[in-house]
């Protein structure tokens, strides 16, 4: 098979960005608003200023934490054959963990997302073969934030057999989420051995960490849930106005996050979330899919892989609000760059524009793109059989390869056959309604929702999940959780 790889940094560039990140951590430091976490840093040899809450992290501590961090892990669905595997050379694709808004099929009208949207999104992604980590896609507006993530996780567990992805809330609600995992898995031990999801730690650029983002890790570490660490530093806004400076700061924030996880629980598996973005000075909007995004995604993959870590990058996304030519161009170019660089997981698929809303229509278009990308990544097999010298001799100068057994044996494997892209003769295309890509996305979406029914949870377990959500609602809203 072909070995496809893409790089934008040479070894000297990687070393300089790494050294700049270490310099940032040692001289500028990161702000940690969590007293217990600052105590752990102080005990580990970091410089801690309690007045400013700034922690300065020595190089030796960074290397120590990189050394203990788990560098591969697997997320499991309640069907444990359905997995997302990190750090082992495979690619994973997830639908977005949750957006505040939801758009209709026209991609022109938005409303606040609901828990029913989580049900639909989970069922939908369960039926998409190349999505192996199912995102909630909706952050339900009607549910109080205190127990929202518990209801979302329970809804997902009922509507997909794949691993799930959603936004954890805080430490108190995380306790109930872990109860859900134990109920579905059969025990705490099984939920620890076969993690169903991971909490996402997102440093706040420049060089700060959220209290709840750190605090909930003390809870999820009980089940050894892996932790992706992904700041979204923005070129010229929350990071320097250069790509190199942004990469250095982003790298520093991720390394600090790795130290956080290892001081809480040495050996905890992590994912290097290199997801910086450019900032559009004209619109004052973050840029999801400019050429800089492709460059930085490749660079961050190189950095993360230099540390031996699985890598998450934000590619396959679009600034377009509609599944149009812009969406296809931006998602396709950035995703192939991230895949060729060797990242492990790519973006949050199904978003219209820059976190403007979730869209099943956009997701179905992106899923078609995944098939295209996967065929490229499979490369070209060169062997005596695939070179086909015997069949070339047999056909000679006047025959055809259409009726050859060699062709019959190989064409289904060699060629990718799209579900949505148009390859018809003009007359057939017109006869079939002259549909656009958008039309075909709508039709495929409707067909999947009509026909795909995920394997249901057994009634006893589903009832147990309902009880846990009810308890979370009562206790967390009353402040006794």
C-alpha positions as CSV (number, residue, x, y, z in Angstrom):
1,X,0.0,0.0,0.0
2,X,1.1,3.6,-0.5
3,X,2.4,5.5,2.5
4,X,0.9,8.9,2.3
5,X,2.2,11.6,4.6
6,X,2.0,15.4,4.6
7,X,4.2,17.8,6.6
8,X,4.7,21.6,6.8
9,X,7.3,21.7,9.5
10,X,10.9,20.3,9.4
11,X,12.6,18.9,12.5
12,X,14.2,22.3,13.3
13,X,10.8,24.1,13.2
14,X,9.2,21.5,15.5
15,X,12.1,21.9,18.0
16,X,11.8,25.7,18.0
17,X,8.1,25.6,18.5
18,X,8.5,23.1,21.3
19,X,11.3,25.2,23.0
20,X,9.1,28.3,22.7
21,X,6.3,26.5,24.4
22,X,8.5,25.5,27.2
23,X,9.8,29.1,27.6
24,X,6.2,30.3,27.8
25,X,5.3,27.8,30.5
26,X,8.4,28.6,32.5
27,X,8.3,32.4,32.3
28,X,4.7,33.4,31.6
29,X,2.9,30.4,33.0
30,X,-0.8,29.5,33.0
31,X,-3.6,30.7,35.2
32,X,-5.2,27.9,37.2
33,X,-8.3,29.1,39.2
34,X,-8.6,25.7,40.9
35,X,-6.9,25.7,44.5
36,X,-6.5,21.9,44.7
37,X,-4.9,21.8,41.3
38,X,-2.5,24.6,42.2
39,X,-1.6,22.6,45.3
40,X,-0.7,19.6,43.1
41,X,1.4,21.8,40.9
42,X,3.2,23.3,43.9
43,X,3.9,19.8,45.3
44,X,5.3,18.7,41.9
45,X,7.8,21.6,41.8
46,X,6.0,24.3,39.8
47,X,6.1,27.9,40.8
48,X,2.7,29.0,42.1
49,X,1.6,32.6,42.8
50,X,-1.6,32.3,44.9
51,X,-2.4,36.0,44.4
52,X,-2.5,35.9,40.6
53,X,-3.3,32.1,40.4
54,X,-0.5,31.8,37.9
55,X,1.5,28.5,37.7
56,X,4.9,28.4,36.1
57,X,5.7,24.9,34.9
58,X,9.4,23.8,34.7
59,X,10.6,21.8,31.7
60,X,11.3,18.8,33.9
61,X,7.7,18.6,35.0
62,X,6.5,18.8,31.4
63,X,8.7,15.9,30.4
64,X,7.7,13.9,33.5
65,X,4.0,14.3,32.6
66,X,4.5,13.5,29.0
67,X,6.3,10.3,30.1
68,X,3.4,9.1,32.3
69,X,0.5,10.1,29.9
70,X,-1.3,7.3,28.3
71,X,-0.7,7.5,24.5
72,X,-3.4,5.2,23.2
73,X,-6.9,4.3,24.2
74,X,-10.2,3.1,22.8
75,X,-13.8,4.3,23.3
76,X,-16.5,1.7,23.2
77,X,-20.2,1.8,22.4
78,X,-22.6,-0.3,24.4
79,X,-22.1,-2.6,21.5
80,X,-18.4,-3.1,22.3
81,X,-17.5,-4.1,18.7
82,X,-18.2,-0.4,17.8
83,X,-15.1,1.5,18.7
84,X,-13.1,4.7,18.3
85,X,-9.4,3.8,18.6
86,X,-6.7,6.4,19.2
87,X,-3.0,6.2,18.9
88,X,-2.9,3.1,16.8
89,X,-2.9,4.5,13.3
90,X,-6.6,4.5,12.6
91,X,-8.8,7.5,11.7
92,X,-11.9,8.4,13.7
93,X,-14.8,10.7,12.8
94,X,-17.3,12.3,15.1
95,X,-20.5,14.4,14.7
96,X,-20.5,17.6,16.8
97,X,-20.8,17.2,20.6
98,X,-23.5,19.9,20.8
99,X,-24.6,23.3,19.4
100,X,-27.0,25.8,20.9
101,X,-29.0,26.2,17.7
102,X,-30.5,23.8,15.2
103,X,-31.3,24.6,11.5
104,X,-34.1,23.2,9.4
105,X,-33.5,21.4,6.0
106,X,-33.3,24.7,4.2
107,X,-30.3,25.7,6.4
108,X,-31.9,29.2,6.6
109,X,-34.0,29.0,9.7
110,X,-32.6,28.5,13.2
111,X,-34.2,27.6,16.5
112,X,-32.9,26.6,19.9
113,X,-31.8,23.0,20.1
114,X,-33.9,20.5,22.1
115,X,-33.5,17.1,23.7
116,X,-35.5,15.6,20.9
117,X,-32.8,16.8,18.5
118,X,-30.3,14.8,20.6
119,X,-32.5,11.7,20.0
120,X,-32.7,12.3,16.2
121,X,-29.0,13.2,15.9
122,X,-27.9,10.1,17.8
123,X,-30.2,7.8,15.7
124,X,-28.9,9.5,12.6
125,X,-25.2,9.1,13.2
126,X,-25.8,5.5,14.5
127,X,-26.8,4.8,10.9
128,X,-23.8,6.5,9.2
129,X,-21.1,3.8,8.8
130,X,-18.1,6.2,8.9
131,X,-19.1,8.1,12.0
132,X,-17.7,6.0,14.8
133,X,-18.1,8.6,17.6
134,X,-21.6,9.9,17.9
135,X,-22.0,13.5,18.9
136,X,-25.2,14.8,20.6
137,X,-25.2,17.7,18.0
138,X,-27.6,19.6,20.3
139,X,-27.1,21.4,23.6
140,X,-30.8,21.4,24.7
141,X,-32.0,24.9,25.5
142,X,-35.0,23.7,27.5
143,X,-33.0,21.9,30.1
144,X,-31.3,23.6,33.0
145,X,-27.6,23.5,32.7
146,X,-27.2,21.9,36.1
147,X,-28.2,18.5,34.9
148,X,-28.3,19.0,31.1
149,X,-25.3,16.8,30.3
150,X,-26.9,13.9,32.3
151,X,-30.1,14.0,30.2
152,X,-28.1,14.3,27.0
153,X,-25.8,11.3,27.8
154,X,-28.8,9.2,28.8
155,X,-30.6,10.1,25.6
156,X,-27.6,9.2,23.5
157,X,-27.0,5.9,25.2
158,X,-30.6,4.9,24.4
159,X,-30.3,5.9,20.7
160,X,-26.9,4.6,19.5
161,X,-24.8,1.6,20.1
162,X,-21.6,3.5,19.2
163,X,-19.4,5.5,21.6
164,X,-20.8,8.9,22.4
165,X,-19.6,12.5,22.6
166,X,-21.3,15.4,24.5
167,X,-20.3,18.3,26.6
168,X,-19.7,17.5,30.2
169,X,-20.9,20.2,32.6
170,X,-19.3,20.2,36.0
171,X,-18.1,17.8,38.8
172,X,-21.5,17.4,40.4
173,X,-23.2,16.4,37.1
174,X,-20.3,14.2,36.1
175,X,-21.0,12.0,39.1
176,X,-24.4,11.2,37.6
177,X,-23.0,10.7,34.1
178,X,-20.6,8.1,35.6
179,X,-23.6,6.4,37.1
180,X,-25.1,6.2,33.7
181,X,-22.0,4.6,32.3
182,X,-21.9,2.0,35.1
183,X,-25.5,1.2,34.6
184,X,-25.0,0.6,30.9
185,X,-21.7,-1.3,31.3
186,X,-22.9,-3.4,34.2
187,X,-20.5,-2.1,36.8
188,X,-18.0,0.6,37.6
189,X,-15.2,-1.8,36.8
190,X,-16.6,-2.5,33.4
191,X,-17.3,1.2,32.7
192,X,-13.6,1.9,33.5
193,X,-12.4,-0.9,31.3
194,X,-14.6,0.0,28.4
195,X,-15.0,3.9,28.5
196,X,-18.1,5.1,26.6
197,X,-17.0,8.7,26.2
198,X,-14.5,11.3,27.3
199,X,-14.6,14.8,28.9
200,X,-13.0,17.6,26.8
201,X,-10.6,19.9,28.6
202,X,-10.5,23.2,26.7
203,X,-8.0,25.8,28.0
204,X,-9.1,29.4,27.5
205,X,-6.6,31.2,25.3
206,X,-4.4,33.0,26.2
207,X,-3.0,30.7,28.9
208,X,-5.9,30.2,31.2
209,X,-7.9,27.2,32.4
210,X,-11.6,27.0,33.3
211,X,-12.4,26.0,36.9
212,X,-15.1,23.5,36.0
213,X,-13.1,22.0,33.2
214,X,-10.4,21.0,35.7
215,X,-12.7,20.2,38.6
216,X,-14.8,17.6,36.8
217,X,-11.6,15.7,35.8
218,X,-11.2,14.8,39.5
219,X,-14.5,12.9,39.1
220,X,-14.0,11.4,35.7
221,X,-10.5,10.2,36.6
222,X,-12.2,7.7,38.9
223,X,-13.3,5.8,35.8
224,X,-10.0,6.6,34.0
225,X,-11.8,8.4,31.2
226,X,-9.3,9.7,28.6
227,X,-9.0,13.4,28.2
228,X,-8.6,15.4,24.9
229,X,-7.0,18.7,25.5
230,X,-7.9,21.3,22.9
231,X,-7.5,25.1,23.3
232,X,-8.9,27.2,20.4
233,X,-6.2,29.9,20.2
234,X,-7.1,32.5,17.5
235,X,-4.4,34.1,15.3
236,X,-4.3,37.8,16.2
237,X,-7.1,37.7,18.8
238,X,-6.3,35.3,21.6
239,X,-2.9,34.3,20.3
240,X,-0.1,36.2,18.4
241,X,-0.8,37.4,14.9
242,X,1.5,34.9,13.3
243,X,0.9,31.2,12.7
244,X,4.2,30.2,14.4
245,X,3.4,32.2,17.5
246,X,0.0,30.8,17.7
247,X,1.4,27.2,17.4
248,X,3.8,27.9,20.2
249,X,1.1,29.2,22.5
250,X,-1.3,26.5,21.6
251,X,1.3,23.9,22.2
252,X,2.1,25.4,25.6
253,X,-1.6,25.3,26.6
254,X,-1.9,21.7,25.6
255,X,1.3,20.7,27.5
256,X,0.0,22.5,30.6
257,X,-3.3,20.5,30.2
258,X,-1.3,17.3,30.0
259,X,0.3,18.2,33.2
260,X,-3.1,18.8,34.8
261,X,-4.3,15.3,33.8
262,X,-1.2,13.6,35.1
263,X,-1.1,15.4,38.4
264,X,-4.7,14.4,38.9
265,X,-4.0,10.8,37.9
266,X,-0.7,9.6,36.5
267,X,-1.2,7.3,33.5
268,X,-4.4,8.9,32.4
269,X,-4.7,8.7,28.6
270,X,-4.8,12.0,26.7
271,X,-5.4,13.2,23.2
272,X,-3.4,16.2,21.8
273,X,-6.1,18.6,20.6
274,X,-4.3,20.9,18.2
275,X,-7.2,23.1,17.2
276,X,-6.1,26.7,16.7
277,X,-7.9,28.9,14.2
278,X,-7.4,32.1,12.3
279,X,-9.4,35.2,13.1
280,X,-11.0,37.2,10.4
281,X,-10.2,40.9,11.1
282,X,-12.9,42.0,8.7
283,X,-15.9,40.1,10.1
284,X,-14.4,39.7,13.6
285,X,-15.4,36.0,13.3
286,X,-13.2,32.9,13.9
287,X,-12.3,31.2,10.6
288,X,-13.2,27.5,10.5
289,X,-11.7,26.5,7.1
290,X,-9.3,28.9,5.6
291,X,-5.9,27.8,4.1
292,X,-4.3,28.7,7.5
293,X,-6.5,26.0,9.1
294,X,-5.0,23.3,6.9
295,X,-1.5,24.5,7.6
296,X,-1.9,24.7,11.4
297,X,-3.7,21.3,11.5
298,X,-0.8,19.6,9.8
299,X,1.7,21.4,12.0
300,X,-0.2,20.6,15.2
301,X,-0.4,16.9,14.1
302,X,3.4,16.9,13.6
303,X,3.9,18.4,17.1
304,X,1.5,15.9,18.8
305,X,3.0,13.0,17.0
306,X,6.5,14.1,18.0
307,X,5.3,13.6,21.6
308,X,3.9,10.2,20.7
309,X,0.3,11.2,21.3
310,X,-2.9,10.7,19.5
311,X,-4.0,13.9,17.8
312,X,-7.3,15.7,17.3
313,X,-7.5,18.5,14.7
314,X,-10.3,20.8,13.5
315,X,-10.6,19.9,9.8
316,X,-13.5,18.8,7.6
317,X,-15.4,21.9,8.7
318,X,-16.7,24.9,6.7
319,X,-17.5,28.6,7.2
320,X,-20.5,28.1,4.9
321,X,-24.0,28.0,6.4
322,X,-25.2,25.7,3.5
323,X,-23.9,22.4,2.0
324,X,-22.8,24.2,-1.1
325,X,-19.6,24.4,-3.3
326,X,-17.9,26.4,-0.5
327,X,-18.7,23.8,2.1
328,X,-17.4,21.0,-0.1
329,X,-14.2,22.8,-1.0
330,X,-13.4,23.9,2.5
331,X,-14.3,20.6,4.2
332,X,-12.6,18.5,1.6
333,X,-9.3,20.4,1.4
334,X,-8.8,20.8,5.1
335,X,-9.8,17.2,5.9
336,X,-7.5,15.6,3.4
337,X,-4.6,17.7,4.8
338,X,-5.4,16.5,8.4
339,X,-5.7,12.9,7.2
340,X,-2.5,12.9,5.3
341,X,-0.7,14.4,8.3
342,X,-1.7,11.4,10.3
343,X,-4.2,12.8,12.9
344,X,-6.5,10.4,14.8
345,X,-9.7,12.4,14.8
346,X,-11.1,15.3,12.8
347,X,-13.3,18.1,13.9
348,X,-17.0,18.2,14.9
349,X,-18.9,17.3,11.8
350,X,-22.4,18.6,11.2
351,X,-21.9,22.3,12.0
352,X,-23.2,25.1,9.8
353,X,-20.6,27.8,9.7
354,X,-18.6,28.6,12.7
355,X,-20.7,27.1,15.5
356,X,-23.8,28.8,14.0
357,X,-26.0,25.7,14.3
358,X,-26.1,21.9,13.8
359,X,-27.4,20.4,10.6
360,X,-28.1,16.9,9.6
361,X,-28.0,17.9,5.9
362,X,-24.5,19.2,6.4
363,X,-23.5,16.1,8.2
364,X,-24.7,13.8,5.4
365,X,-22.7,15.8,2.9
366,X,-19.6,15.5,5.0
367,X,-20.2,11.8,5.5
368,X,-20.0,11.4,1.7
369,X,-16.7,13.3,1.8
370,X,-15.4,10.8,4.4
371,X,-15.8,8.0,2.0
372,X,-13.9,9.9,-0.6
373,X,-11.1,10.7,1.8
374,X,-10.9,7.1,3.1
375,X,-10.4,5.9,-0.5
376,X,-7.5,8.2,-0.9
377,X,-5.9,7.2,2.4
378,X,-6.1,3.5,1.4
379,X,-3.6,4.3,-1.4
380,X,-2.5,2.0,-4.2
381,X,-1.7,-1.7,-3.7
382,X,1.2,-2.8,-5.9
383,X,1.7,-6.5,-6.3
384,X,2.0,-9.1,-9.0
385,X,-1.8,-9.6,-8.8
386,X,-2.7,-5.9,-9.1
387,X,-0.1,-5.1,-11.8
388,X,-2.1,-7.5,-13.9
389,X,0.6,-8.4,-16.5
390,X,-1.1,-11.7,-17.3
391,X,-4.5,-10.1,-18.1
392,X,-2.8,-7.4,-20.1
393,X,-1.1,-10.1,-22.2
394,X,-4.4,-11.9,-22.6
395,X,-6.4,-8.9,-23.7
396,X,-3.6,-7.7,-26.0
397,X,-4.3,-4.9,-28.5
398,X,-7.9,-5.4,-29.5
399,X,-9.8,-6.8,-26.5
400,X,-11.5,-5.2,-23.5
401,X,-11.0,-5.6,-19.8
402,X,-14.7,-5.4,-19.1
403,X,-15.3,-9.2,-19.4
404,X,-12.1,-10.3,-17.6
405,X,-12.3,-12.2,-14.3
406,X,-9.3,-10.1,-13.1
407,X,-11.5,-7.0,-13.4
408,X,-14.4,-8.7,-11.6
409,X,-12.2,-9.7,-8.8
410,X,-10.8,-6.2,-8.2
411,X,-13.0,-3.4,-9.3
412,X,-15.2,-3.3,-6.2
413,X,-12.2,-3.0,-4.0
414,X,-10.2,-0.6,-6.2
415,X,-13.0,1.9,-6.9
416,X,-15.0,4.0,-4.5
417,X,-18.7,4.2,-5.4
418,X,-20.4,7.3,-4.0
419,X,-23.9,7.4,-2.6
420,X,-24.6,11.1,-3.3
421,X,-22.2,12.4,-6.0
422,X,-23.5,12.6,-9.5
423,X,-21.8,10.5,-12.2
424,X,-24.8,9.9,-14.5
425,X,-25.0,10.6,-18.2
426,X,-26.7,14.0,-18.8
427,X,-29.9,12.4,-20.2
428,X,-30.2,10.1,-17.2
429,X,-29.5,13.0,-14.8
430,X,-32.3,15.0,-16.4
431,X,-34.7,12.0,-16.5
432,X,-34.1,11.4,-12.8
433,X,-35.0,15.0,-11.9
434,X,-31.8,17.0,-12.5
435,X,-31.1,16.9,-8.7
436,X,-28.5,18.9,-7.0
437,X,-26.1,17.6,-4.3
438,X,-28.4,19.4,-1.8
439,X,-31.4,17.6,-3.1
440,X,-29.7,14.3,-2.8
441,X,-28.5,15.1,0.8
442,X,-32.1,15.8,1.8
443,X,-33.3,12.6,0.2
444,X,-30.6,10.5,1.9
445,X,-31.2,12.1,5.2
446,X,-34.9,11.4,5.1
447,X,-34.3,7.8,4.0
448,X,-31.9,7.1,6.8
449,X,-34.2,8.6,9.5
450,X,-37.1,6.6,8.0
451,X,-35.3,3.2,7.8
452,X,-32.5,3.1,10.4
453,X,-33.6,1.9,13.9
454,X,-30.7,1.6,16.4
455,X,-30.7,-1.5,18.6
456,X,-32.7,-0.5,21.7
457,X,-31.5,-0.7,25.3
458,X,-33.2,-3.4,27.3
459,X,-36.1,-2.0,29.3
460,X,-34.5,-2.6,32.7
461,X,-31.4,-0.6,31.8
462,X,-33.4,2.1,30.1
463,X,-35.4,2.4,33.3
464,X,-32.3,2.7,35.4
465,X,-31.0,5.5,33.2
466,X,-34.3,7.4,33.6
467,X,-34.0,7.0,37.4
468,X,-30.5,8.4,37.3
469,X,-31.6,11.4,35.2
470,X,-34.5,12.1,37.6
471,X,-32.2,11.9,40.6
472,X,-29.8,14.3,38.9
473,X,-32.6,16.7,38.2
474,X,-33.9,16.7,41.8
475,X,-30.6,16.9,43.5
476,X,-28.7,19.2,41.2
477,X,-31.5,21.8,40.9
478,X,-32.0,21.7,44.7
479,X,-28.2,22.1,45.3
480,X,-28.0,18.8,47.2
481,X,-26.3,16.8,44.4
